[in-house]
Amino acid sequence: MIEYIDFELDGSLDKKIKIKLDNKNLIITGANGCGKTRLLNQLDKYLQSFLKRNIRSEATILNEIESRNRRLSSMDVSDANYPYNQHRLKELQFELAQNSKSKIGFTNVEEIFRLVDSNILIFRFFLKLIV
């Protein structure tokens, strides 16, 4: 179901994770402090947002940006709605930038939502610390 993971680790400027899964399992290992837990926490956060349908596709965001730009270009600066549309455009550009930092490719998004909604598929995050 998961084809790939492409993440820029939160709080890091130089740690980028690109993993091609092709629906296979993933084992994460590494030295202390290399970012294993940070990656797992970020994956969990992303999946929780995804399953709540809080992550919109890049195409959807780009369409809304284009629509806002058209609306702004046809508006007069003195229009009462101009500041709102300008603000919304900045929010959309930020959302697009954030989405480009974290991506998970799924084989069939609609099927995943159907399975999750019917409680057939459950995503769980387990962290096992070996001391």
C-alpha positions in Angstrom: 0.0 0.0 0.0 2.9 2.4 0.7 5.1 2.8 -2.4 7.6 5.4 -1.0 8.5 7.7 1.8 10.1 11.1 1.0 10.6 13.2 4.1 12.7 16.1 5.1 13.2 15.5 8.9 11.5 18.1 11.1 14.1 20.4 12.7 16.8 19.4 10.3 18.1 21.3 7.2 20.2 18.4 5.9 18.5 15.2 6.7 16.3 14.0 3.9 14.9 10.5 3.9 13.9 8.8 0.6 12.8 5.2 0.8 11.3 3.1 -2.0 9.1 0.5 -0.3 7.0 -1.0 -3.1 4.6 -2.4 -0.5 7.3 -4.1 1.5 8.1 -3.9 5.2 10.6 -1.4 6.6 13.1 -1.9 9.4 14.8 1.2 10.7 18.2 0.9 12.5 21.0 3.3 13.2 23.2 4.9 15.8 22.0 7.0 18.7 20.9 10.4 17.6 20.7 9.7 13.9 17.0 10.5 13.7 15.2 7.1 14.0 12.6 8.3 16.6 12.2 11.6 14.9 11.4 9.9 11.6 8.9 7.5 13.3 7.2 10.4 15.1 7.0 12.4 11.8 5.6 9.4 10.0 3.0 8.9 12.7 2.0 12.6 12.6 1.8 12.5 8.8 -0.3 9.3 8.7 -2.7 10.6 11.4 -3.2 13.8 9.4 -3.6 11.8 6.2 -6.2 9.5 7.7 -8.1 12.4 9.0 -8.0 13.8 5.5 -6.1 16.9 6.6 -3.5 16.6 3.9 -4.6 17.9 0.5 -2.9 16.9 -2.7 -0.4 19.2 -4.4 -2.7 19.5 -7.4 -5.6 20.6 -5.2 -3.5 23.3 -3.6 -2.1 24.5 -6.9 -5.6 24.8 -8.3 -6.7 26.9 -5.4 -3.6 29.1 -5.7 -4.3 29.6 -9.3 -8.0 30.5 -8.5 -6.9 33.0 -5.8 -4.4 34.6 -8.2 -7.1 35.0 -10.8 -9.5 36.4 -8.2 -6.8 38.9 -6.9 -5.9 40.0 -10.4 -9.6 40.8 -11.2 -10.1 42.7 -7.8 -9.3 46.2 -7.0 -6.9 46.7 -4.1 -9.6 48.7 -2.3 -12.0 45.8 -2.4 -13.0 44.7 1.1 -12.1 41.0 0.2 -8.7 41.8 -1.2 -6.8 41.4 2.1 -8.5 38.1 2.9 -7.7 36.7 -0.5 -4.1 37.9 -0.2 -3.8 36.3 3.2 -5.4 33.0 2.0 -2.9 33.0 -1.0 0.0 33.2 1.5 -1.5 30.3 3.6 -1.8 28.2 0.5 1.8 28.8 -0.6 2.9 27.8 3.0 0.7 24.7 2.8 2.3 23.8 -0.5 5.8 24.3 0.8 5.0 22.1 3.9 3.5 19.4 1.7 6.7 19.2 -0.4 8.7 18.4 2.8 6.8 15.3 3.7 5.3 12.8 1.1 4.2 9.3 1.3 3.1 7.6 -1.9 0.2 5.2 -1.7 -0.9 2.7 -4.4 -4.6 3.4 -4.0 -5.7 6.2 -1.7 -9.4 5.7 -2.2 -9.0 2.0 -1.3 -7.0 2.9 1.8 -9.7 5.3 3.0 -12.4 2.7 2.3 -10.5 0.0 4.3 -9.8 2.4 7.2 -13.4 3.7 7.3 -14.7 0.1 7.5 -12.1 -0.9 10.2 -10.5 -3.5 7.9 -7.2 -1.6 7.8 -5.6 -0.1 10.9 -2.4 1.9 11.0 -0.5 1.6 14.2 2.8 3.0 15.4 4.9 0.9 17.8 8.2 2.0 19.2 10.3 -0.7 20.9 13.3 0.5 22.8 16.0 -2.0 23.4 18.1 -1.2 26.4 
